[in-house]
Amino acid sequence: MEKLVIATRVSDLALWQAYHVKARIEKSFPQIEVELNKIVSNGDKVLDKPLALIGGKGHFTKELEDAMLAGDADMAVHSLKDVPTYIPDGLELCAITQRQDQSDVFLSHKYKKLKDLPKGAVVGTTSLRRRMQLLKKRPDLIVKDLRGNVNTRLRKLAEGQYDAIILAWIGLKRLDLLKDIPYTQKLKLKNMIPPMGQAALGIEIVASNDRVREIAMSLNDENTFLCTKIERDFISQIGAGCSAPVACNATIDDSVINLEAMIGYPDGTNIVWKTATALISNCDSLGTQLARDFIDEGAMQLLEKAETIAFKDTRPDRI
């Protein structure tokens, strides 16, 4: 019997994703035995500061990639939104699973909906993207950083450390945690544009292993691969890291690709929002061209400034 080793983070959601992929592979390839190599990533270790302040990229992927390069895994399963646009030599992001619901969700033990939050209410989120869009609509709110795995974040909400928090809907759905929260409101995509790759899984492999590539490609969804490639092209061209205040979402409508993107300051000001469309048959440069349009309007300087003001209340003084 063949054996295939999948590298995965050890969080509940990451394990759900890895076991989901394991089950799909074993169903399609019954002659293959799939094992999991469970690894604690740097992003799971550093829980006392916002990710945007840690520096570098690949907080949730590097250790998994190191395992593949060392021969300790054949494949890694990632939340695609966590995967940097740079893939190390010797590895390949070769398949993307079908994207599920990309929505963010409002969660509270006190208030039914986002609009019900009073002035000065405290909202928790890890994401500068969410912070930007939330404060654009509700500058009267206080947004505080929220770290930890999903269960830790929900515990902090239940303890009253926050009046509400915002998380990705799909993770809570996969872990069957929505039923435990008194008030939930799925936010419309037009009101909270998702990040690159949200609600899709990225399958990364050792590039030289054609057999593993064949297995990985059985998991690939062509439409999701196309949309997320365009999103990743946009992010790569504009030079934004996974923690930057950037939202982008590509969708397919018949034979047309629609791309929507937003950047701005984490405090909800200086927002730039643009859209672009192209026929599927001619969409190769859609992401990079929209990024160039942003750059022509000063996006690089805007993002540089956004980084300097991010989490200014928690950033240590620099000499």
C-alpha positions, 0 to 999 in steps of 0.5 A: 500500500502506498503512503502519503504524509500530509503536513498540517497545523494542530489547531482544531480547524486545521485538523478538520481541513486535513482530515477532510482532505485525507478522507477525500484522497482515501476515497479516490485512491483506496490503495493509498494510506494517508498519515498526518504530520501535525506541526505547531506553526509560529503563528500558533505559538506567538499569541501575545501580539498581533500578527501584523507586528511579528514581521515576516510572512508565512506565519502559518505555513513556514514550518509545514513547508520546512517539513516537506523540504526535509522529506517529512511530508509529501503535501500540506493543507493550508487555509489559502488565505494564510498562504503567501504569494511566494512559494519556496523553491522545490514546492508548488501550490498546485491545487485549490479546493472548491471555495465555500461561503466566504462571508465573515460573521458578527458574533455577540452575547449581547446584541443581535446585529452589527447595527445594534452595537452602541457607540463605544462598543468593543469589537474584537478582530485579528484582521486589519482588513476587517478593522478597516471595513468595520471602522469605515462604516462605524467609526464610533466603535472601539476595535481591539485585537483578538488572538488565539484559536477559534475556541479561545476567541469564543471564550473571550467573547463569552467572558465579556471581554468584547461586546462582539467579535467578527470571524470567518463564517466557514470555520465556525460552520466546519467546527459546528460552533455557531449553535453555541453563540446567542446572536450571529449575523452573516455579513454580506460580501458587499459590506465586508469584502473577504481576503484573498483565498478565504474559504478555500484550501490550498494544497501544496506539494513537493514539486518533484513528486509527480504522483503526489501532484496527480493525487492533489489535482483530484482535489482541484476546482478549476473555477476556484483555482482561477479566481484565487489565482487572480486574487493572488496575482493582485496581492503579489503585484501590490506587495501586500502581506497576509496581514495588510488592510487589503480586501480582494475577491474574484467571482465568475458570472457566466463567461466573465470574471469580476474582481473587487478590491479595497485598501485603506488605513486600518482606522477606516480612512483613506479607502480606495475601492476599485473593480475590474472585469474580463472575459474568462478567455482573456483574464490572465492579467486581470489581477496584476492590471487592477493592482497597477491601477491601485499603484498608479493612485499611490497604493504603495505609499498608502499601504506603507503608511497603513503599516505604521499606524496599525495597532498603534495602541499596542505597538511598542515604542521604537528607539 
